[in-house]
Amino acid sequence: MNRWKRLAPPHTDPWRPWLAWRGSLTWRITAHAREFRVQVVRQAPRIPNEDEFRQLGQPTHRRALVREVVLHADGRPVVLAHSIAAWRDLSGPWRGLRGLGSRPLAEALFTDPLVSRGPLEFVRLDPRHPLWRRARELFGREFPALRARRSRFVKHGRPLLVTEVFLPGLLDLR
């Protein structure tokens, strides 16, 4: 399985400016694109991926809300975002997730003073990882290793895990 690391990629890595960005990725994309849209591809109860359970602090067999969206910039998919909240938190601190629709999650995370963000973690996803396979399924093509980052957001002591898988078109934004 691909291992998540806290060490950002080297400065020579073309993905580093996107991966190491601590602010809202949505806001950064909109600053580099003429057109931006969020496409919801899944929002349903599911069992989290194996590497996500500990981040949520829940047993491996429990369902959680999984929200997957594709961020499009200038008509091209640039990010597959995969967010997870424990099911019990949907009637508590993360209840706003249910009604987001095609609005960016960043609106809820970066404008709420009660939300704090943990450290970023980074990984190269390959065919062994379920999110690489999900990208292949959604876009109907094979990818080289995909770069991804994730972080935990916490509100009232309850976590929300956000993973962002960077698609090749993101590097075209300047």
HUVEN-V823134 format. One record per run of one state. SS is the DSSP state (h for helix, s for strand, l for the rest). FROM is the first residue (numbers start at 1). TO is the last residue. If there is no record, write none. Layout:
SS&FROM&TO ; SS&FROM&TO
This chain:
l&1&4 ; s&5&5 ; l&6&15 ; h&16&19 ; l&20&24 ; h&25&32 ; l&33&35 ; s&36&47 ; l&48&49 ; h&50&56 ; l&57&62 ; s&63&73 ; l&74&75 ; s&76&86 ; h&87&91 ; l&92&94 ; h&95&97 ; l&98&105 ; h&106&110 ; l&111&114 ; s&115&117 ; l&118&120 ; s&121&125 ; l&126&129 ; h&130&139 ; l&140&145 ; s&146&155 ; l&156&157 ; s&158&166 ; l&167&167 ; h&168&172 ; l&173&174
